[in-house]
Amino acid sequence: MMSQLPELVQVLLKPEAYPEAPQQVEMVQTQMSFVFLTDSYVYKVKKPVNLGYLDYTTLEKRQFYCQREVELNRRLCPDVYIGVVPITREKDNIYIDGQDKVLEYAVKMRRLPEGAMMNVLLASNQVSLEMVTSVAQKLVEFHQKAETNAYISAFGDLDTITQNTEENFTQTEKYIGNTLSPEQYQHIKDYTNSFVEKNAHLFCKRIADGRIRDCHGDLHAAHICFTNDICIYDCIEFNDRFRYCDVASEVAFLAMDLDHYGWADLSHSFVNAYVDESKDNELLQLLSFYKCYRAYVRGKVEGFKLDDPHISQEEKTRTLAIARSYFELAESNI
């Protein structure tokens, strides 16, 4: 498997490529990035891919989106995102943060404690009502300060809502019979289209009330770390359309993920805490719709990994099970 990885990735698995000379380097990967974990830092390198909803195909684009990632994530996690560093070739060697020819760019972050991640804590029954209430309070404060204007608000209109949902269905057609059944696909699609049509006035009112904001966009449990201050990281930087959304959609994302981990009580408490703090009672009318939508997105993204040549067959087997569970959860919200 190692020999199938790009040369740059193989080099970055070696401690001597790093300025701090770590004891060891671990790598995890997503469909979009190779992520290198050293003793104290994380270096995230974007893959040169065009997935339709993102385009990292040129070095200039990857540099731009690295910078956007740092800028946007400092809103909710200011002390973790250090900056963008070049990866350079000097004679026959490749180094991070060197001085010669730039081959690539990486986002450099301080490494967060894995044991403090919400998904890890959920698995060992260590997330309390007080903890999810604190997350809700942090989110309310963030959403109240998050940018909104006429341009951002337009992403809450019916055309964009429909574009987002139709994109989901189009991009999952090839996985029907694998990650989701034909019956699930049609059931969820019919529900989605019907809800949007019947609640057009509600979506319009959300725009008028200033509920469409520059949000995080990818708020699931694995992106929340309970450090001294709660750190919510890894927001969407590659497509503004996925980040400019109704705050109800953002709240529904984490609520859905808490459901997925089997913690419906914490999910309920989180939503209630957000509504109590924000006074946004109308959010509850959209909750099931957005939980269905967000679960479908998670199922879709997990399914995409099945096409990645760099991901092992063993990991793809796990991924398939996760994708199916998210599609089942999406349908359960209908």
N, C-alpha and C positions, 0 to 999 in steps of 0.2 A: 504493500500500500504506500509506503514511504516513497518508493521510486516513481509513483504516479503523480506525486505532488510537484508543482512548479519549482524550478530551481530556487527562486527567491524564498519560497516557503521553507524549503529544506535547509537553507542557510539560516533562516531566522529561528530555527529550532535549536541552534547552537548558542551557548552562552557567550561565546567570544564576539558575537555580532552586536552585543549591547554595551552601551557606555558604562553601565553600573556593574558589569561582570557578575551576573546572577549565578547562584548555585545551580539552578535548573530552569528550564523553559518548558512550559506545557502549551499545547495548542487545542483550541476548540474552534469549530467553524459553523457558520450559518450559511444560508444560501447566498448571502451577500458579502460575507467577510471571513477572513482568517483572523482569529484573535489569539495573541500570544501572551501568556501569563508568566511573568517573572516573579521573583521573590516579593517585590514591592510595587511593581507597576504592571499595567496592561497596555499592550500595543495592538491597535485594531487596524488591519489593512483591508481595504475594500477590494473585492474581486472585480476584474474587468468585464463585467456582465451587463447586458441589457435585458431586463426582465419585463419590459413593457411599462410597468409602473415606476421603474427607476432605470437610469442610464449611467453606468460607471465606466463606459468603454474607453475613455481617454484619460491620460494622466492629469490633464487640466481639470477635468470634471471630478476626478477622485480627490484632487487637492481642494477644489471648491467645496465639495460635500464634507470633507474632513473638517474644514474650517467652520462650516455650518453646524456640524455635529457638536463641536466644542461650544460655539456661541449659544446654541439653543439649549443644550443640556446644563449650562451654567445657571439657567433660571431656577432649576430645582435641585441642582447638585453642584454648587459653585466651587467647592474645594477639591473636587475629584478630577475635573477635566483640566489637565495641565496645558495642553496645546497640541499643535500639529508639528510633527518632526519629519524631516526627510530621511529616506533610506538611500544610501549612496554606494556607488562602486568606486573603490580606490585600488587601482591596479587589478589584482585578481581577487580582491576581497570585497565583501559587502558588509556595510555597517549601518546601524541606526544612528542618525544625527551626525553623520560625517560631513565632510567639506567638499567632496568632489562631485562627479556627475550624479544627478538625482535620478534614481530608478523608480521610486515610488514614494508615497507619503503614508504616515500612520497617525492615528489619534493616540496620544499618550495620556493615560489616566493613572491615578493612584489606585492600587488594588484594594478593593473592598473585601471585608471578611465574608467568605462564602457561608459560614455558619450563621450569619446575621441576615441572610436573604429571606424574604418572606416565603418563597416557595419551599425552601429548606425547613424553615421553622414550622410551616403548616404540616409538613410530613411527619414532624415529631411532636405535634400538638403543643406548640410553644407560642402561638399567636393568640393574644387576649383581646377581649372586647375593647379595652383601653387602647391597645395598639392600633386597631382598625379605626377607632374614633380619632386618634391622632393623625392618621393618614387622611381621613375625611377632612379634618380641620385644615391640614396643610394644603389640600387640594382646593378647598373653598377659597383660601387666601390667594393661591396661585391663579385660579380662574378669575377672581375679581380683578387682579392686576394684569392678567394676560391681555395682549393687544386685541382690539376689535375695531373694525371700521367698515365702511360700505363694501369694500372689496372682500374682506374676510367674511362678512355676514352673508354675502351672496353664495358662499359654499353651503349654506343651510337651506337653499331653495330646493324646490321639488326636482328641478332638472339635475342638480348635482347629487341629491339623495338617490335618484333613480340611476344616474350614471354609476355611482358607487355600487349599488346593489346588482345592477345588470352586469357590471364588470366581474363581480363575484361569480355570478352564474355562468358567464361565458368562460371564465378561466378555470372553472371546475368541470366543464362538460367532459373533458378527456379522462377524468378520474371517476366518472359514474360507473358503478359496478366494482370499484376498487376501494376508494376511501368513503364513498357514500352510495346508497342504493338509488335506483331510478325513482322509487317511490318517495324517498326522503327529499331528493332534489326537487321533484315537482311539488311536494307538499310545502316545502319552505319557500319556493318561488311564488306559488299562488298566494300564500299568506302575506309575504312581503309586498307584493304588488297591490293586494287588496288593502293592506293597512295604509300604505302611502296614499292611495286613492281616497280612502274614507277619512283620512286625517290631514288633508291638505291645509285646512285652516289652522291646525295646531302647529305644523311646521312653519307656516308663515308668521304666526304669533311669536314663535321662538326667535325668529329674526328680529321682529319689532322690539322684543324685550331685551335684546342685546345678549342672548344666550349663545351665540356662535362666537367662539374665541380661538385664539392661537394656542391650542392645547398641547398636551404631550403626544397623544396619538397612538401610543402602544402600551397602555397602562395595564400590564398584567403582573402577577405576583413576582415573577422572576426579576422584575425591574425595580423592585423596592427593597431597600436595605435599611435595617434598623441599627444605624450607627448612633453616635452621640446626637446627631440630628438626623431625621429621616431623610435618606437620599433616594430620590426617584430619578433614575437615569435611563439612558438609551432611548430617548425620544426619536420620533421619525424626523429625519432631516432631508430625506431624498425626494419627498413629494408633498408640497404644501397642502394639496387637496386632502390628504389623509390626516393632517394635523389640524387644519381649520375645520372645526366640527362643533356640534352642540355639546355643551358640557354634560348633557344627559347621556350622550354616547360614550364619553370618557368614563363617567361613573359606572355605566352599565358594563364597560369592559372589565374593570376590576371585580365588580359584583359577579359577573359571569365566571371569571376565573376562580373566584373563591368557591362558587358552586362546583366548578370542575374538580377542584381538590377535595370536594366532599364536605365543605364547610358552609352550608346554606345559612346557618345561624349567624356566622360572622358576615356573610354577604348581606343579609337583612340588616344587621346592626350597622354596617358600613354605610349602606344607602340611607338609613334613617338618620344617622349622624350627619351626613352631608346635607340632607334636606333640612334638618333642624338648624344647622349652622347657616345655610345659604338662604333659607326661606323659599326655596324653589320647589314648591309642592307639585307644580305641573310636571316636573321631571318624572314623577311616578307613572304618568299616563304613557310615557314613551319607553319605560324601562324594559318591558318584555320584548318590544320590537328591537331595541338596540342590543339587548342581551343575545337575541337570536342572530342579529347581524354580526356582532363581534365574535360569537362562537363560530359562525360560518367562516369569518376571516381567518381565525386561528386554524380551523380545519383545512382551509385552502392553503395557507402558508406551510403547514406541516406537510401537506401533500406535494407541494413543489419540491421538497427535499428529495423525494423519490427519484427525481430526474437528475440529481447532482452527481456527477461521476466521481467526485472526491469523497463522497460519504460511503462508508462501508455498508455491506449487506446487512450486517447485524444491527447497525444503527437504523437502517431503513425499515427493518422489521418492527423495531420499537416505534419509529415514526408513524408507520401505518396504523398501529393501534391507537396512538395519540390522535391522529387525524380523525379516525372513525369516532372516537369518543367525543371530540368537539362537534362533529356533525350531529351526533345523537343529542348532545346538549342543546344545539341550535334548535332542533325539532321539538325538544321538550318545553321550550319557551313559547310555543304557539298555542 
